[in-house]
């Protein structure tokens, strides 16, 4: 009986270890896909953005504006801002179903208007959804909200 219990414990441990390794690989793949999306955004690269986004993209900006794939790609490639910096303060990936991963956290977006003027800095909390489509992770949805200015920023 002791040997059977040891065997069952070993099988359970190996199964859990394999699942953890699979989850780590999945999160690494989605993180790489998001890193590519961020790089494509900063480069304003239409082809790379189109490859990163799902055809079903629903992108809800912190301003309330909502874009689909075509309008989001066009807005970045031809829009009024250059994305200088996207700095994640927090980025957490949570697999929630086969082929679906939520990405949540906080990021600072620094943009320079193409027409000149002061830089725009948005401190955002966000929820993003990644979906595996034909073996590739694609950006399916984004929803963000602006954080209020810090107490230090209000004193300036």
HELIX and SHEET records of a PDB file:
HELIX    1   1 UNK A    2  UNK A   43  1                                  42    
HELIX    2   2 UNK A   46  UNK A   52  1                                   7    
HELIX    3   3 UNK A   69  UNK A   78  1                                  10    
HELIX    4   4 UNK A  151  UNK A  155  1                                   5    
SHEET    1   A 6 UNK A  66  UNK A  67  0                                        
SHEET    2   A 6 UNK A  53  UNK A  60 -1                                        
SHEET    3   A 6 UNK A 136  UNK A 146  1                                        
SHEET    4   A 6 UNK A 120  UNK A 133 -1                                        
SHEET    5   A 6 UNK A 100  UNK A 113 -1                                        
SHEET    6   A 6 UNK A  81  UNK A  97 -1                                        
END                                                                             
